[in-house]
């Protein structure tokens, strides 16, 4: 027994509506995921930003940055397994 054309069309439209709602929900969730708390200085500092939007690493002293990089490279060399 075949279903009527109207039932098929109704099923198709309902599925399309559910898919549209799902896409809208995902879009809203994605937008909320990247909202930056510009009013809270402490949360900005936690994510690595200053109150004016610049990254904290912009103000870093180059000597401190190179020391950290050297420390990291030494750790990598030490941990390398000799095979």
PDB file of N, CA, C and O in Angstrom:
ATOM      1  N   UNK A   1       0.840  -1.171   0.000  1.00  0.00           N
ATOM      2  CA  UNK A   1       0.000   0.000   0.000  1.00  0.00           C
ATOM      3  C   UNK A   1       0.890   1.240   0.000  1.00  0.00           C
ATOM      4  O   UNK A   1       1.799   1.365   0.820  1.00  0.00           O
ATOM      5  N   UNK A   2       0.620   2.141  -0.917  1.00  0.00           N
ATOM      6  CA  UNK A   2       1.427   3.352  -1.047  1.00  0.00           C
ATOM      7  C   UNK A   2       0.805   4.481  -0.239  1.00  0.00           C
ATOM      8  O   UNK A   2      -0.414   4.602  -0.113  1.00  0.00           O
ATOM      9  N   UNK A   3       1.708   5.309   0.305  1.00  0.00           N
ATOM     10  CA  UNK A   3       1.229   6.483   1.038  1.00  0.00           C
ATOM     11  C   UNK A   3       0.835   7.557   0.042  1.00  0.00           C
ATOM     12  O   UNK A   3       1.319   7.585  -1.090  1.00  0.00           O
ATOM     13  N   UNK A   4      -0.025   8.415   0.467  1.00  0.00           N
ATOM     14  CA  UNK A   4      -0.486   9.454  -0.441  1.00  0.00           C
ATOM     15  C   UNK A   4       0.606  10.500  -0.647  1.00  0.00           C
ATOM     16  O   UNK A   4       1.538  10.626   0.148  1.00  0.00           O
ATOM     17  N   UNK A   5       0.462  11.216  -1.703  1.00  0.00           N
ATOM     18  CA  UNK A   5       1.421  12.262  -2.053  1.00  0.00           C
ATOM     19  C   UNK A   5       1.460  13.342  -0.976  1.00  0.00           C
ATOM     20  O   UNK A   5       2.525  13.893  -0.696  1.00  0.00           O
ATOM     21  N   UNK A   6       0.337  13.646  -0.381  1.00  0.00           N
ATOM     22  CA  UNK A   6       0.273  14.678   0.657  1.00  0.00           C
ATOM     23  C   UNK A   6       1.030  14.262   1.916  1.00  0.00           C
ATOM     24  O   UNK A   6       1.683  15.084   2.558  1.00  0.00           O
ATOM     25  N   UNK A   7       0.937  12.975   2.263  1.00  0.00           N
ATOM     26  CA  UNK A   7       1.690  12.495   3.426  1.00  0.00           C
ATOM     27  C   UNK A   7       3.196  12.572   3.174  1.00  0.00           C
ATOM     28  O   UNK A   7       3.959  12.956   4.060  1.00  0.00           O
ATOM     29  N   UNK A   8       3.610  12.212   1.982  1.00  0.00           N
ATOM     30  CA  UNK A   8       5.036  12.307   1.638  1.00  0.00           C
ATOM     31  C   UNK A   8       5.513  13.756   1.690  1.00  0.00           C
ATOM     32  O   UNK A   8       6.577  14.056   2.232  1.00  0.00           O
ATOM     33  N   UNK A   9       4.714  14.638   1.123  1.00  0.00           N
ATOM     34  CA  UNK A   9       5.075  16.055   1.117  1.00  0.00           C
ATOM     35  C   UNK A   9       5.135  16.609   2.538  1.00  0.00           C
ATOM     36  O   UNK A   9       6.045  17.368   2.871  1.00  0.00           O
ATOM     37  N   UNK A  10       4.171  16.233   3.371  1.00  0.00           N
ATOM     38  CA  UNK A  10       4.166  16.696   4.763  1.00  0.00           C
ATOM     39  C   UNK A  10       5.394  16.184   5.506  1.00  0.00           C
ATOM     40  O   UNK A  10       6.010  16.925   6.271  1.00  0.00           O
ATOM     41  N   UNK A  11       5.750  14.929   5.286  1.00  0.00           N
ATOM     42  CA  UNK A  11       6.936  14.355   5.925  1.00  0.00           C
ATOM     43  C   UNK A  11       8.194  15.087   5.477  1.00  0.00           C
ATOM     44  O   UNK A  11       9.063  15.398   6.292  1.00  0.00           O
ATOM     45  N   UNK A  12       8.286  15.356   4.187  1.00  0.00           N
ATOM     46  CA  UNK A  12       9.446  16.075   3.649  1.00  0.00           C
ATOM     47  C   UNK A  12       9.557  17.475   4.249  1.00  0.00           C
ATOM     48  O   UNK A  12      10.648  17.904   4.625  1.00  0.00           O
ATOM     49  N   UNK A  13       8.442  18.182   4.341  1.00  0.00           N
ATOM     50  CA  UNK A  13       8.464  19.542   4.889  1.00  0.00           C
ATOM     51  C   UNK A  13       8.806  19.544   6.378  1.00  0.00           C
ATOM     52  O   UNK A  13       9.517  20.432   6.848  1.00  0.00           O
ATOM     53  N   UNK A  14       8.315  18.571   7.114  1.00  0.00           N
ATOM     54  CA  UNK A  14       8.634  18.487   8.548  1.00  0.00           C
ATOM     55  C   UNK A  14      10.118  18.212   8.746  1.00  0.00           C
ATOM     56  O   UNK A  14      10.756  18.821   9.606  1.00  0.00           O
ATOM     57  N   UNK A  15      10.674  17.290   7.948  1.00  0.00           N
ATOM     58  CA  UNK A  15      12.109  17.003   8.049  1.00  0.00           C
ATOM     59  C   UNK A  15      12.941  18.230   7.699  1.00  0.00           C
ATOM     60  O   UNK A  15      13.951  18.500   8.349  1.00  0.00           O
ATOM     61  N   UNK A  16      12.525  18.975   6.676  1.00  0.00           N
ATOM     62  CA  UNK A  16      13.250  20.186   6.289  1.00  0.00           C
ATOM     63  C   UNK A  16      13.182  21.234   7.399  1.00  0.00           C
ATOM     64  O   UNK A  16      14.166  21.921   7.670  1.00  0.00           O
ATOM     65  N   UNK A  17      12.021  21.354   8.035  1.00  0.00           N
ATOM     66  CA  UNK A  17      11.868  22.315   9.125  1.00  0.00           C
ATOM     67  C   UNK A  17      12.744  21.937  10.318  1.00  0.00           C
ATOM     68  O   UNK A  17      13.363  22.804  10.935  1.00  0.00           O
ATOM     69  N   UNK A  18      12.797  20.650  10.643  1.00  0.00           N
ATOM     70  CA  UNK A  18      13.658  20.205  11.744  1.00  0.00           C
ATOM     71  C   UNK A  18      15.134  20.460  11.433  1.00  0.00           C
ATOM     72  O   UNK A  18      15.894  20.862  12.313  1.00  0.00           O
ATOM     73  N   UNK A  19      15.533  20.229  10.195  1.00  0.00           N
ATOM     74  CA  UNK A  19      16.926  20.482   9.807  1.00  0.00           C
ATOM     75  C   UNK A  19      17.245  21.972   9.903  1.00  0.00           C
ATOM     76  O   UNK A  19      18.331  22.345  10.346  1.00  0.00           O
ATOM     77  N   UNK A  20      16.300  22.830   9.489  1.00  0.00           N
ATOM     78  CA  UNK A  20      16.508  24.274   9.571  1.00  0.00           C
ATOM     79  C   UNK A  20      16.658  24.727  11.020  1.00  0.00           C
ATOM     80  O   UNK A  20      17.533  25.533  11.334  1.00  0.00           O
ATOM     81  N   UNK A  21      15.804  24.208  11.900  1.00  0.00           N
ATOM     82  CA  UNK A  21      15.898  24.558  13.320  1.00  0.00           C
ATOM     83  C   UNK A  21      17.222  24.100  13.912  1.00  0.00           C
ATOM     84  O   UNK A  21      17.819  24.810  14.721  1.00  0.00           O
ATOM     85  N   UNK A  22      17.679  22.931  13.520  1.00  0.00           N
ATOM     86  CA  UNK A  22      18.962  22.415  14.008  1.00  0.00           C
ATOM     87  C   UNK A  22      20.118  23.317  13.559  1.00  0.00           C
ATOM     88  O   UNK A  22      21.020  23.614  14.342  1.00  0.00           O
ATOM     89  N   UNK A  23      20.085  23.750  12.289  1.00  0.00           N
ATOM     90  CA  UNK A  23      21.140  24.650  11.786  1.00  0.00           C
ATOM     91  C   UNK A  23      21.137  25.975  12.530  1.00  0.00           C
ATOM     92  O   UNK A  23      22.199  26.489  12.881  1.00  0.00           O
ATOM     93  N   UNK A  24      19.947  26.539  12.778  1.00  0.00           N
ATOM     94  CA  UNK A  24      19.854  27.800  13.516  1.00  0.00           C
ATOM     95  C   UNK A  24      20.387  27.642  14.933  1.00  0.00           C
ATOM     96  O   UNK A  24      21.099  28.515  15.430  1.00  0.00           O
ATOM     97  N   UNK A  25      20.052  26.544  15.583  1.00  0.00           N
ATOM     98  CA  UNK A  25      20.530  26.303  16.943  1.00  0.00           C
ATOM     99  C   UNK A  25      22.048  26.193  16.963  1.00  0.00           C
ATOM    100  O   UNK A  25      22.698  26.779  17.828  1.00  0.00           O
ATOM    101  N   UNK A  26      22.623  25.448  16.019  1.00  0.00           N
ATOM    102  CA  UNK A  26      24.080  25.313  15.955  1.00  0.00           C
ATOM    103  C   UNK A  26      24.746  26.663  15.711  1.00  0.00           C
ATOM    104  O   UNK A  26      25.798  26.940  16.287  1.00  0.00           O
ATOM    105  N   UNK A  27      24.156  27.501  14.873  1.00  0.00           N
ATOM    106  CA  UNK A  27      24.706  28.823  14.593  1.00  0.00           C
ATOM    107  C   UNK A  27      24.709  29.683  15.855  1.00  0.00           C
ATOM    108  O   UNK A  27      25.682  30.387  16.125  1.00  0.00           O
ATOM    109  N   UNK A  28      23.622  29.628  16.629  1.00  0.00           N
ATOM    110  CA  UNK A  28      23.553  30.399  17.875  1.00  0.00           C
ATOM    111  C   UNK A  28      24.582  29.909  18.879  1.00  0.00           C
ATOM    112  O   UNK A  28      25.234  30.710  19.548  1.00  0.00           O
ATOM    113  N   UNK A  29      24.728  28.596  18.984  1.00  0.00           N
ATOM    114  CA  UNK A  29      25.699  28.033  19.927  1.00  0.00           C
ATOM    115  C   UNK A  29      27.106  28.444  19.530  1.00  0.00           C
ATOM    116  O   UNK A  29      27.924  28.773  20.389  1.00  0.00           O
ATOM    117  N   UNK A  30      27.394  28.426  18.233  1.00  0.00           N
ATOM    118  CA  UNK A  30      28.714  28.820  17.753  1.00  0.00           C
ATOM    119  C   UNK A  30      29.006  30.287  18.079  1.00  0.00           C
ATOM    120  O   UNK A  30      30.122  30.621  18.478  1.00  0.00           O
ATOM    121  N   UNK A  31      28.022  31.154  17.915  1.00  0.00           N
ATOM    122  CA  UNK A  31      28.219  32.577  18.213  1.00  0.00           C
ATOM    123  C   UNK A  31      28.479  32.793  19.693  1.00  0.00           C
ATOM    124  O   UNK A  31      29.355  33.576  20.059  1.00  0.00           O
ATOM    125  N   UNK A  32      27.735  32.114  20.543  1.00  0.00           N
ATOM    126  CA  UNK A  32      27.899  32.267  21.988  1.00  0.00           C
ATOM    127  C   UNK A  32      29.252  31.735  22.430  1.00  0.00           C
ATOM    128  O   UNK A  32      29.839  32.230  23.392  1.00  0.00           O
ATOM    129  N   UNK A  33      29.735  30.739  21.734  1.00  0.00           N
ATOM    130  CA  UNK A  33      30.994  30.108  22.111  1.00  0.00           C
ATOM    131  C   UNK A  33      32.160  31.093  22.004  1.00  0.00           C
ATOM    132  O   UNK A  33      33.133  30.961  22.746  1.00  0.00           O
ATOM    133  N   UNK A  34      32.090  32.065  21.113  1.00  0.00           N
ATOM    134  CA  UNK A  34      33.199  32.974  20.896  1.00  0.00           C
ATOM    135  C   UNK A  34      32.937  34.389  21.392  1.00  0.00           C
ATOM    136  O   UNK A  34      33.653  35.313  21.006  1.00  0.00           O
ATOM    137  N   UNK A  35      31.932  34.580  22.237  1.00  0.00           N
ATOM    138  CA  UNK A  35      31.704  35.907  22.796  1.00  0.00           C
ATOM    139  C   UNK A  35      32.813  36.230  23.783  1.00  0.00           C
ATOM    140  O   UNK A  35      33.110  35.430  24.671  1.00  0.00           O
ATOM    141  N   UNK A  36      33.429  37.399  23.632  1.00  0.00           N
ATOM    142  CA  UNK A  36      34.540  37.796  24.494  1.00  0.00           C
ATOM    143  C   UNK A  36      34.009  38.733  25.573  1.00  0.00           C
ATOM    144  O   UNK A  36      33.307  39.692  25.252  1.00  0.00           O
ATOM    145  N   UNK A  37      34.324  38.485  26.839  1.00  0.00           N
ATOM    146  CA  UNK A  37      33.823  39.315  27.947  1.00  0.00           C
ATOM    147  C   UNK A  37      34.615  40.615  28.081  1.00  0.00           C
ATOM    148  O   UNK A  37      35.471  40.722  28.959  1.00  0.00           O
ATOM    149  N   UNK A  38      34.347  41.598  27.229  1.00  0.00           N
ATOM    150  CA  UNK A  38      35.144  42.832  27.212  1.00  0.00           C
ATOM    151  C   UNK A  38      35.035  43.616  28.509  1.00  0.00           C
ATOM    152  O   UNK A  38      35.935  44.399  28.812  1.00  0.00           O
ATOM    153  N   UNK A  39      33.987  43.445  29.277  1.00  0.00           N
ATOM    154  CA  UNK A  39      33.823  44.209  30.505  1.00  0.00           C
ATOM    155  C   UNK A  39      34.579  43.652  31.693  1.00  0.00           C
ATOM    156  O   UNK A  39      34.713  44.345  32.701  1.00  0.00           O
ATOM    157  N   UNK A  40      35.071  42.445  31.617  1.00  0.00           N
ATOM    158  CA  UNK A  40      35.716  41.804  32.758  1.00  0.00           C
ATOM    159  C   UNK A  40      37.213  41.661  32.497  1.00  0.00           C
ATOM    160  O   UNK A  40      37.640  40.829  31.696  1.00  0.00           O
ATOM    161  N   UNK A  41      38.003  42.484  33.187  1.00  0.00           N
ATOM    162  CA  UNK A  41      39.452  42.507  32.972  1.00  0.00           C
ATOM    163  C   UNK A  41      40.101  41.179  33.349  1.00  0.00           C
ATOM    164  O   UNK A  41      41.052  40.747  32.698  1.00  0.00           O
ATOM    165  N   UNK A  42      39.596  40.534  34.386  1.00  0.00           N
ATOM    166  CA  UNK A  42      40.211  39.292  34.867  1.00  0.00           C
ATOM    167  C   UNK A  42      39.986  38.139  33.889  1.00  0.00           C
ATOM    168  O   UNK A  42      40.892  37.342  33.645  1.00  0.00           O
ATOM    169  N   UNK A  43      38.782  38.051  33.333  1.00  0.00           N
ATOM    170  CA  UNK A  43      38.528  37.007  32.340  1.00  0.00           C
ATOM    171  C   UNK A  43      39.334  37.253  31.074  1.00  0.00           C
ATOM    172  O   UNK A  43      39.811  36.310  30.444  1.00  0.00           O
ATOM    173  N   UNK A  44      39.486  38.526  30.697  1.00  0.00           N
ATOM    174  CA  UNK A  44      40.309  38.839  29.532  1.00  0.00           C
ATOM    175  C   UNK A  44      41.752  38.409  29.760  1.00  0.00           C
ATOM    176  O   UNK A  44      42.389  37.859  28.861  1.00  0.00           O
ATOM    177  N   UNK A  45      42.264  38.656  30.950  1.00  0.00           N
ATOM    178  CA  UNK A  45      43.634  38.265  31.260  1.00  0.00           C
ATOM    179  C   UNK A  45      43.777  36.745  31.217  1.00  0.00           C
ATOM    180  O   UNK A  45      44.810  36.225  30.794  1.00  0.00           O
ATOM    181  N   UNK A  46      42.733  36.034  31.657  1.00  0.00           N
ATOM    182  CA  UNK A  46      42.769  34.572  31.627  1.00  0.00           C
ATOM    183  C   UNK A  46      42.869  34.026  30.206  1.00  0.00           C
ATOM    184  O   UNK A  46      43.526  33.011  29.979  1.00  0.00           O
ATOM    185  N   UNK A  47      42.222  34.691  29.250  1.00  0.00           N
ATOM    186  CA  UNK A  47      42.292  34.211  27.872  1.00  0.00           C
ATOM    187  C   UNK A  47      43.415  34.870  27.094  1.00  0.00           C
ATOM    188  O   UNK A  47      43.574  34.606  25.902  1.00  0.00           O
ATOM    189  N   UNK A  48      44.206  35.731  27.747  1.00  0.00           N
ATOM    190  CA  UNK A  48      45.401  36.283  27.119  1.00  0.00           C
ATOM    191  C   UNK A  48      45.203  37.596  26.401  1.00  0.00           C
ATOM    192  O   UNK A  48      45.920  37.877  25.440  1.00  0.00           O
ATOM    193  N   UNK A  49      44.247  38.418  26.835  1.00  0.00           N
ATOM    194  CA  UNK A  49      44.004  39.712  26.199  1.00  0.00           C
ATOM    195  C   UNK A  49      44.049  40.831  27.229  1.00  0.00           C
ATOM    196  O   UNK A  49      43.760  40.628  28.408  1.00  0.00           O
ATOM    197  N   UNK A  50      44.421  42.026  26.751  1.00  0.00           N
ATOM    198  CA  UNK A  50      44.318  43.223  27.575  1.00  0.00           C
ATOM    199  C   UNK A  50      42.935  43.833  27.370  1.00  0.00           C
ATOM    200  O   UNK A  50      42.190  43.405  26.489  1.00  0.00           O
ATOM    201  N   UNK A  51      42.596  44.821  28.175  1.00  0.00           N
ATOM    202  CA  UNK A  51      41.270  45.433  28.118  1.00  0.00           C
ATOM    203  C   UNK A  51      41.023  46.121  26.770  1.00  0.00           C
ATOM    204  O   UNK A  51      39.875  46.254  26.346  1.00  0.00           O
ATOM    205  N   UNK A  52      42.100  46.559  26.091  1.00  0.00           N
ATOM    206  CA  UNK A  52      41.941  47.226  24.793  1.00  0.00           C
ATOM    207  C   UNK A  52      41.969  46.246  23.620  1.00  0.00           C
ATOM    208  O   UNK A  52      41.878  46.669  22.468  1.00  0.00           O
ATOM    209  N   UNK A  53      42.092  44.950  23.891  1.00  0.00           N
ATOM    210  CA  UNK A  53      42.014  43.948  22.838  1.00  0.00           C
ATOM    211  C   UNK A  53      43.346  43.408  22.358  1.00  0.00           C
ATOM    212  O   UNK A  53      43.384  42.441  21.597  1.00  0.00           O
ATOM    213  N   UNK A  54      44.448  44.025  22.795  1.00  0.00           N
ATOM    214  CA  UNK A  54      45.767  43.518  22.389  1.00  0.00           C
ATOM    215  C   UNK A  54      46.078  42.246  23.157  1.00  0.00           C
ATOM    216  O   UNK A  54      45.603  42.052  24.275  1.00  0.00           O
ATOM    217  N   UNK A  55      46.881  41.380  22.547  1.00  0.00           N
ATOM    218  CA  UNK A  55      47.262  40.159  23.251  1.00  0.00           C
ATOM    219  C   UNK A  55      48.338  40.471  24.274  1.00  0.00           C
ATOM    220  O   UNK A  55      49.100  41.425  24.117  1.00  0.00           O
ATOM    221  N   UNK A  56      48.394  39.672  25.309  1.00  0.00           N
ATOM    222  CA  UNK A  56      49.374  39.880  26.370  1.00  0.00           C
ATOM    223  C   UNK A  56      50.782  39.649  25.847  1.00  0.00           C
ATOM    224  O   UNK A  56      51.725  40.290  26.311  1.00  0.00           O
ATOM    225  N   UNK A  57      50.939  38.744  24.888  1.00  0.00           N
ATOM    226  CA  UNK A  57      52.270  38.434  24.372  1.00  0.00           C
ATOM    227  C   UNK A  57      52.875  39.604  23.595  1.00  0.00           C
ATOM    228  O   UNK A  57      54.086  39.617  23.375  1.00  0.00           O
ATOM    229  N   UNK A  58      52.070  40.589  23.172  1.00  0.00           N
ATOM    230  CA  UNK A  58      52.613  41.747  22.458  1.00  0.00           C
ATOM    231  C   UNK A  58      53.539  42.561  23.345  1.00  0.00           C
ATOM    232  O   UNK A  58      54.509  43.142  22.858  1.00  0.00           O
ATOM    233  N   UNK A  59      53.256  42.610  24.633  1.00  0.00           N
ATOM    234  CA  UNK A  59      54.039  43.428  25.546  1.00  0.00           C
ATOM    235  C   UNK A  59      55.168  42.642  26.206  1.00  0.00           C
ATOM    236  O   UNK A  59      55.858  43.165  27.080  1.00  0.00           O
ATOM    237  N   UNK A  60      55.361  41.394  25.794  1.00  0.00           N
ATOM    238  CA  UNK A  60      56.363  40.556  26.411  1.00  0.00           C
ATOM    239  C   UNK A  60      57.762  41.015  26.022  1.00  0.00           C
ATOM    240  O   UNK A  60      58.005  41.408  24.881  1.00  0.00           O
ATOM    241  N   UNK A  61      58.664  40.961  26.972  1.00  0.00           N
ATOM    242  CA  UNK A  61      60.054  41.329  26.716  1.00  0.00           C
ATOM    243  C   UNK A  61      60.677  40.222  25.866  1.00  0.00           C
ATOM    244  O   UNK A  61      60.523  39.043  26.186  1.00  0.00           O
ATOM    245  N   UNK A  62      61.383  40.584  24.782  1.00  0.00           N
ATOM    246  CA  UNK A  62      61.961  39.552  23.912  1.00  0.00           C
ATOM    247  C   UNK A  62      62.934  38.622  24.633  1.00  0.00           C
ATOM    248  O   UNK A  62      63.016  37.441  24.298  1.00  0.00           O
ATOM    249  N   UNK A  63      63.672  39.139  25.617  1.00  0.00           N
ATOM    250  CA  UNK A  63      64.634  38.297  26.333  1.00  0.00           C
ATOM    251  C   UNK A  63      63.910  37.184  27.097  1.00  0.00           C
ATOM    252  O   UNK A  63      64.364  36.040  27.107  1.00  0.00           O
ATOM    253  N   UNK A  64      62.799  37.518  27.726  1.00  0.00           N
ATOM    254  CA  UNK A  64      62.036  36.516  28.478  1.00  0.00           C
ATOM    255  C   UNK A  64      61.435  35.489  27.520  1.00  0.00           C
ATOM    256  O   UNK A  64      61.393  34.294  27.812  1.00  0.00           O
ATOM    257  N   UNK A  65      60.973  35.979  26.380  1.00  0.00           N
ATOM    258  CA  UNK A  65      60.382  35.082  25.397  1.00  0.00           C
ATOM    259  C   UNK A  65      61.424  34.098  24.864  1.00  0.00           C
ATOM    260  O   UNK A  65      61.131  32.911  24.720  1.00  0.00           O
ATOM    261  N   UNK A  66      62.633  34.575  24.570  1.00  0.00           N
ATOM    262  CA  UNK A  66      63.678  33.678  24.058  1.00  0.00           C
ATOM    263  C   UNK A  66      64.131  32.693  25.124  1.00  0.00           C
ATOM    264  O   UNK A  66      64.410  31.534  24.815  1.00  0.00           O
ATOM    265  N   UNK A  67      64.211  33.139  26.384  1.00  0.00           N
ATOM    266  CA  UNK A  67      64.574  32.208  27.455  1.00  0.00           C
ATOM    267  C   UNK A  67      63.561  31.067  27.549  1.00  0.00           C
ATOM    268  O   UNK A  67      63.936  29.907  27.721  1.00  0.00           O
ATOM    269  N   UNK A  68      62.298  31.399  27.437  1.00  0.00           N
ATOM    270  CA  UNK A  68      61.256  30.380  27.507  1.00  0.00           C
ATOM    271  C   UNK A  68      61.358  29.422  26.319  1.00  0.00           C
ATOM    272  O   UNK A  68      61.185  28.213  26.475  1.00  0.00           O
ATOM    273  N   UNK A  69      61.641  29.965  25.132  1.00  0.00           N
ATOM    274  CA  UNK A  69      61.779  29.112  23.955  1.00  0.00           C
ATOM    275  C   UNK A  69      62.984  28.186  24.085  1.00  0.00           C
ATOM    276  O   UNK A  69      62.910  27.014  23.715  1.00  0.00           O
ATOM    277  N   UNK A  70      64.094  28.705  24.607  1.00  0.00           N
ATOM    278  CA  UNK A  70      65.290  27.885  24.794  1.00  0.00           C
ATOM    279  C   UNK A  70      65.008  26.779  25.803  1.00  0.00           C
ATOM    280  O   UNK A  70      65.405  25.632  25.599  1.00  0.00           O
ATOM    281  N   UNK A  71      64.330  27.121  26.883  1.00  0.00           N
ATOM    282  CA  UNK A  71      63.978  26.127  27.893  1.00  0.00           C
ATOM    283  C   UNK A  71      63.119  25.015  27.279  1.00  0.00           C
ATOM    284  O   UNK A  71      63.307  23.833  27.566  1.00  0.00           O
ATOM    285  N   UNK A  72      62.190  25.417  26.446  1.00  0.00           N
ATOM    286  CA  UNK A  72      61.316  24.443  25.791  1.00  0.00           C
ATOM    287  C   UNK A  72      62.114  23.550  24.840  1.00  0.00           C
ATOM    288  O   UNK A  72      61.919  22.335  24.824  1.00  0.00           O
ATOM    289  N   UNK A  73      63.008  24.142  24.049  1.00  0.00           N
ATOM    290  CA  UNK A  73      63.814  23.352  23.117  1.00  0.00           C
ATOM    291  C   UNK A  73      64.736  22.391  23.855  1.00  0.00           C
ATOM    292  O   UNK A  73      64.909  21.250  23.428  1.00  0.00           O
ATOM    293  N   UNK A  74      65.329  22.840  24.957  1.00  0.00           N
ATOM    294  CA  UNK A  74      66.187  21.950  25.748  1.00  0.00           C
ATOM    295  C   UNK A  74      65.386  20.768  26.292  1.00  0.00           C
ATOM    296  O   UNK A  74      65.865  19.635  26.304  1.00  0.00           O
ATOM    297  N   UNK A  75      64.175  21.042  26.736  1.00  0.00           N
ATOM    298  CA  UNK A  75      63.330  19.970  27.252  1.00  0.00           C
ATOM    299  C   UNK A  75      63.008  18.966  26.144  1.00  0.00           C
ATOM    300  O   UNK A  75      62.997  17.759  26.384  1.00  0.00           O
ATOM    301  N   UNK A  76      62.747  19.460  24.940  1.00  0.00           N
ATOM    302  CA  UNK A  76      62.466  18.560  23.825  1.00  0.00           C
ATOM    303  C   UNK A  76      63.671  17.698  23.480  1.00  0.00           C
ATOM    304  O   UNK A  76      63.523  16.509  23.196  1.00  0.00           O
ATOM    305  N   UNK A  77      64.871  18.292  23.502  1.00  0.00           N
ATOM    306  CA  UNK A  77      66.084  17.539  23.183  1.00  0.00           C
ATOM    307  C   UNK A  77      66.338  16.479  24.246  1.00  0.00           C
ATOM    308  O   UNK A  77      66.731  15.357  23.928  1.00  0.00           O
ATOM    309  N   UNK A  78      66.115  16.834  25.507  1.00  0.00           N
ATOM    310  CA  UNK A  78      66.324  15.885  26.595  1.00  0.00           C
ATOM    311  C   UNK A  78      65.360  14.709  26.510  1.00  0.00           C
ATOM    312  O   UNK A  78      65.733  13.572  26.799  1.00  0.00           O
ATOM    313  N   UNK A  79      64.127  14.983  26.114  1.00  0.00           N
ATOM    314  CA  UNK A  79      63.115  13.940  26.084  1.00  0.00           C
ATOM    315  C   UNK A  79      63.173  13.076  24.828  1.00  0.00           C
ATOM    316  O   UNK A  79      62.509  12.043  24.749  1.00  0.00           O
ATOM    317  N   UNK A  80      63.960  13.498  23.859  1.00  0.00           N
ATOM    318  CA  UNK A  80      64.046  12.738  22.614  1.00  0.00           C
ATOM    319  C   UNK A  80      64.664  11.370  22.893  1.00  0.00           C
ATOM    320  O   UNK A  80      65.710  11.269  23.534  1.00  0.00           O
ATOM    321  N   UNK A  81      64.028  10.357  22.422  1.00  0.00           N
ATOM    322  CA  UNK A  81      64.499   8.994  22.657  1.00  0.00           C
ATOM    323  C   UNK A  81      65.519   8.642  21.574  1.00  0.00           C
ATOM    324  O   UNK A  81      65.230   8.745  20.382  1.00  0.00           O
ATOM    325  N   UNK A  82      66.714   8.226  21.999  1.00  0.00           N
ATOM    326  CA  UNK A  82      67.753   7.827  21.048  1.00  0.00           C
ATOM    327  C   UNK A  82      67.473   6.403  20.595  1.00  0.00           C
ATOM    328  O   UNK A  82      67.480   5.468  21.395  1.00  0.00           O
ATOM    329  N   UNK A  83      67.228   6.253  19.307  1.00  0.00           N
ATOM    330  CA  UNK A  83      66.949   4.908  18.792  1.00  0.00           C
ATOM    331  C   UNK A  83      67.976   4.504  17.787  1.00  0.00           C
ATOM    332  O   UNK A  83      67.908   3.402  17.243  1.00  0.00           O
TER     333      UNK A  83
END
